């Protein structure tokens, strides 16, 4: 498999900036609340659900 480099974005392994997003249950989740306590995987999808 060929390696691909994004034209924009942070390099692999760069810490994500602090952010807060809505969770599926209506609460909000801040990255800082879970960083270092459990693994975090960020996945971004293009489009609307």
N, C-alpha and C positions, 0 to 999 in steps of 0.2 A: 504494500500500500504506500503510495507516495505521501510525503509530508506536505501539508498545506500551511501557509502562513497567511493570517488575516491581514488585510490591507489596513484595517483600523482595529483598535482595541489594545488591551493590556497583554503583555507577554504571559505565557502559561506560568502558573505558580505565583502570580502577583495577588496580593491580598485584595479582596473586594472592598470598595468603600462602604461606609456605614449607610444603611438604608432601612426603611420600614415599609412593609407591603401588607395588603389585606390577605388574610388566610381564608380558606374555603368555609370556615365556620363563622365568619363575620368578625373575628377578632383581628388584631394587627400583630405582626411579627417583626421584630427588629433584629437585624443580623447580630448586633452586639449582645442581645439576650441569649443567643445560642452559640456564638463563636467560642471555641475552646472547650465547650461542654459536650458537643456531639459533632459528628461529621456533617458538613454542609455541602450540598451540591446545588449549584445555580444552573437552571436551564431556562433559556429564553426561547419562546415560540413566536413566530411571526404570524400575525393575523388575529382574528377574534374567535372566542370560544363560542 
